[in-house]
Amino acid sequence: MAKKTKIDNSLIVAILFALIGLIMLVLGNGSISLVFWITGVLYILLGIIQIVTKTTDVKGGIVTIVIGIIFIIIVAVGFAQMLAGIILILSALPAVLGSSSEISKKFGMEPVDSGSATLNKIFTIVLLVVGVCLVAGYFFATGWIADILIRIGGLVLLAIGLIDLAKAIR
């Protein structure tokens, strides 16, 4: 008999982190708007799937859909760099708030756990600092600084995504 596999939120989030991280690392400012537009659409689809399959309560699915809509709106009005910073900050929140927070539970997110407490703190600090710099830098930074920051954030998101993907597959 074939083994039935369940794709849960943590696997989907891990894949999204890895893909977004890889694209941010490779492209930098290049085509970040397109990436976030696609991510917005994926979050909307994920929210619908969450509601239909009842992997979370209706509120959790609606929150996921709203996040997708916010992604698309922010990109449409030209704030992709700021959105990249916000995503990096949000990626660090489970580590800051702890996995017991309601936000973390809704999205199936857990604090970064690379197996090393020191490395976890470094990942969290880098995500927060780069995220804040990108948000603030939207008003002050030149394009090449934002490009470097986006690539650094992408590297960290890729690492987190791959670590979480390995855990979700086990």
N, C-alpha and C positions, 0 to 999 in steps of 0.2 A: 504494500500500500504506500502511495506517495506521501511524503511528509508535508503537512500543511504549514507554510511559514506565514507569520503575521508581521506585516510591516507596521511598526509603531512610529509614533512621533519622533522619538529620539533618533531613529535611523534616518528619517527624512530630514530632520534638522542637521544631522551630521553630514549628510550628502550635500545639503544646501551650503553649509559652512565651507566644506572642502571645495565645492565648485566656485562659490563666490570668492573664496580666498585665492584660488588658482587664477581666476580671471583678473582679480585685483592685482595680484603679483605680476602676471604677465603683461597686462595691458595698462596698468596704472590709470591715468586719467583718460586713456585712449577711447574706450567705448563704454565707460561706466554707466552712462545713462541707459543704454540698451540693456545692459546686464540687470540693472535695478528695475527696469520696466518688466522684464521677463520674470524677475523674482517676485514682483508685485502680483503678476498673473498667477504664478505658482502658489503664492500664499492664499490667494482667493480660492484656487482649486483645492488646496489643502484644507481650508476652512470648510468648504462644501463637503469634502470627503469626511472630515471629522464629524460633521453633523449627521451625514447620511449613515456612516458606519458606526456612529455612536462611540468613537474612540475617546471622546471628551464630551462634556456637557454642551448644550446648545450655546451657552455664553462663551465657552472656549472657542468654539467654531466661529462664532460671530466676531470675536476679538481677532482671530486669525484673518478673517475676511477683511475687517476694517484695516488691519496692518497692511494687507496687500493693496487696498485702495489708497491708503496714505502714501505708500511707496510710489504708486503711479502718479498721484497728484504732485508730490514733491519733485519728482523727476520732470513732470510736464511743465512746472514753473521754473525749472532751471537750478534746482538745488541738489544736484547729484553728489557733489563733493561733501556738502553738509550731511546728506543722507548717509554717505559712507562713514562719516564720523559718528553719526548717531547709531549706526549698526554696530560699529566697533564698541561703543559704550554699552549698548544693550547686550552684546555678546559677553561682556565682563560682568553684567549684573548678577547672574546666578552665583558667581563666586563671591560677589560683594554681599548679596542678600541671603545667600545660602539656598540649598536645594529645597528647603521646606517652605520657601515663600510661595504664595499663590501664583505669582507670575511665572515662576519656574515650573510649577506643576502644570499650568495650563498648556504650556508649549512643549512639555516633555524634556525640558532643559535641565541639565545638572551642572554644578560648578565644574570648571576645568579640572580634570584629574589625569595628569600625565604620569602618575606614579611617584612623583617627587613634589613634596610640598613647596620647595624652593622654586622649582620650575613653574608650578601652578601660580605662585605669587608673581613671578616674572611675567608670565603670559597675561595675567589680569592687569598688572600695572602698565604693560606695553599697550594693551588694548585701550585702557582708559586714557592714557596720555596721548596716544596717537589719535584716538577719537576726539578728545577735547581739542587738540591742535587742529584737526581738520575742520571741526565746527567753527572754532574761533578764526582759523586761517581762511575760511571762506571770505571773511571780511578784510583780512590783512595780507595773506600769503600770496606769493606769485605762483604761477602754474607749476614750475618745476619742483617747488617745495611740496605742494599738494601731491604731485606725482610720486615723489619719494615716500611721503607719509602713507599714501594709499597702497603702495607696494609693500611697505613694512607691515601695515595692518593686514594685507592680503596673505603675507607669509605666516603671520600668527594665526589667522583664521583657518588657513590651509592645514597647519599643524594641529590645531584643535579639532577640525573636522575629521582629519585622518585618525587621530587618537580615538575620538568618539565613534567613528565608523568601525574601527577594529573592535571596540567594546560592544557595539550594537550587534555585530555579526556573530560574536561568540555565543 
